[in-house]
Amino acid sequence: MNTSKQRPVRVAIIGLGWWGQKMVSILKSCGTELEIVCAVEPNPAAGDFCANNGLTLAASYDAALARADVDAVILATPHSLHPEQIDRGAAARKHIFCEKPLALTKADAERAVRLCREAGLVLGMGHERRFEPPIVDILQKASGGHLGRILQIEANFSHDKFMTLNKSNWRLDPQEAPVAGMTATGIHLTDLSVKLLGAAYDVRVSCETLASDFRQGDTFSAHVRFKGGGTAYVSATLVTPFVSRFAVFGTKGWIDVRDKAHVEAPAGWIITRASVGSLIEISEVGPAEPVRENLVAFARAVRDGRPYEISGEDLVNNIALLEAIIRSAASGEVVAVG
Ligand SMILES: NC(=O)c1ccc[n+]([C@@H]2O[C@H](COP(=O)([O-])OP(=O)(O)OC[C@H]3O[C@@H](n4cnc5c(N)ncnc54)[C@H](O)[C@@H]3O)[C@@H](O)[C@H]2O)c1
């Protein structure tokens, strides 16, 4: 669908749960870039939220897709719904911003990327970590060669926010959200890993249930080897207080980024770094709103034809790795990435 360069990209937000509501608050501050036309949410309890936020509730996803004044859909729905909702969104020629993970299988990720590419649609992805200022700095330094050859990544993104969820919540269903915190948080770390090191070669996973009755496990780590060399150690636990650390090590330098708080309420970052011959330096970066930056990047790709930061190749590489992680968690074996 063509959009005028003069006006904001008009979106329908699909799913008004935890993250959908967070995105509504962000979208309301995106002013000239994005405008919410309607929302879709089957839970009647969302009525109050819509009334309080001036949102029009569409009767169904199909009803939102049928609207000529909707340029794009933002999917903030349970994971298993994403592929089918992307199929239908692309068929209706709407640009798509999908919350992570894009899909649970490589085949579904490839299909989503292909459908959007063939229809000339932008496929945005809820990997806002790419837009955190210290991560932007890492990615720029890495692509500029300032870190030298990238050798290793060590990363952990964990929290205990799901401890209070009702046991029937989809987030605690191993079919919907397999492998402890992998689809909740670990998927952001594998996204950054494939961005820095390319397609993964194989993976070995440990997924244990140590401090909860979560059926998908609560404590996960993966050791990933990459086709071009290099490794990533990634962990995502559901039963420890918030931690988010991403560290990348190269021959010319290394950088370790720690978030002070979860991205739902950013509080800034602590950076530790060293380069060849230097002392170790510690610095801080003040709060920013990477979820907004990601949505604005999506809007500019839709409206102005600018390239969107997360490529289709990265999206597929990440979900291929996710699929292998799910298989390795089940078998305990090293699994080749498809
Ligand atoms: N980028 C991030 O940092 C981040 C953070 C949290 C969640 N998420 C992602 O956001 C998505 C939603 O997660 P959540 O934590 O908000 O879950 P949630 O359960 O709180 O919200 C999901 C909402 O989708 C609604 N829904 C279910 N079926 C629907 C349908 N067919 N059409 C429209 N709405 C439907 C549910 O009623 C619910 O309100 C997930 O993909 C999750 O991974 C991303």
The ligand as a Gaussian input file, in Angstrom:
#p B3LYP/6-31G(d) Opt

LIG

0 1
 N        9.740000      -6.436000      22.290000
 C        9.640000      -6.711000      23.575000
 O       10.511000      -6.347000      24.346000
 C        8.427000      -7.444000      24.067000
 C        8.113000      -7.437000      25.421000
 C        6.978000      -8.136000      25.827000
 C        6.225000      -8.856000      24.913000
 N        6.599000      -8.866000      23.603000
 C        5.855000      -9.647000      22.607000
 O        4.546000      -9.118000      22.467000
 C        3.646000     -10.179000      22.132000
 C        2.514000     -10.162000      23.146000
 O        3.051000     -10.431000      24.415000
 P        2.335000      -9.901000      25.739000
 O        3.295000     -10.121000      26.835000
 O        1.792000      -8.542000      25.516000
 O        1.153000     -10.945000      25.886000
 P       -0.287000     -10.694000      26.507000
 O       -0.884000     -12.029000      26.725000
 O       -0.178000      -9.771000      27.670000
 O       -1.046000      -9.934000      25.332000
 C       -1.446000     -10.576000      24.153000
 C       -2.809000     -10.015000      23.797000
 O       -3.206000     -10.539000      22.527000
 C       -4.610000     -10.776000      22.616000
 N       -5.011000     -11.702000      21.567000
 C       -5.072000     -13.047000      21.627000
 N       -5.514000     -13.545000      20.459000
 C       -5.731000     -12.479000      19.641000
 C       -6.195000     -12.344000      18.313000
 N       -6.508000     -13.404000      17.565000
 N       -6.300000     -11.097000      17.797000
 C       -5.982000     -10.017000      18.535000
 N       -5.542000     -10.094000      19.807000
 C       -5.412000     -11.315000      20.348000
 C       -4.809000     -11.313000      24.011000
 O       -6.161000     -11.237000      24.436000
 C       -3.880000     -10.426000      24.803000
 O       -4.531000      -9.262000      25.280000
 C        4.463000     -11.471000      22.170000
 O        4.852000     -11.814000      20.863000
 C        5.667000     -11.098000      22.995000
 O        6.826000     -11.857000      22.675000
 C        7.666000      -8.151000      23.169000

